[in-house]
Amino acid sequence: NGMDDKSDIINNEIDFSEEVEASFSAADWLRKILFKWN
């Protein structure tokens, strides 16, 4: 069924964007700690 394939692709894109957001927030957190100690 083509509809199922389409929803799988959309779900994968959503998962990917959440991972990207999580990695950005982790980088932000690391940057704050590094600046705090320097």
N, C-alpha and C positions, 0 to 999 in steps of 0.2 A: 504493500500500500504506500503510495507516494506521500500521503499526509504524515504517516509515521516517520518516514525518512526526514521530512522537513522539520518536524518537531524535535527529532534527535539532533539535527544540526543546530537548531536554535538553542537547545539545552546546552550543547557543547560550547557554544559561543558565550552563553551566560556564565558557565563554569569558568571559562578562560578569563573573562573580565573580572570575576571575583578573585581569581588567583593573582592577576596583575595588580588589583587594588591592594590585596594583602601584602604583596611584595613591596609595593610603594610605601605602605604604612610602616612596614618593618624597616625599610631604608630610612624613612623619616625619623623613626625612633632611634636607630643607630646613630644617625647624624646628630641628633640632640645630645645623646650621651657623649659622643666624641667632642663636640664643641664645649660641652660642660666641663670636660676634663682637660681641655687644652688652653 
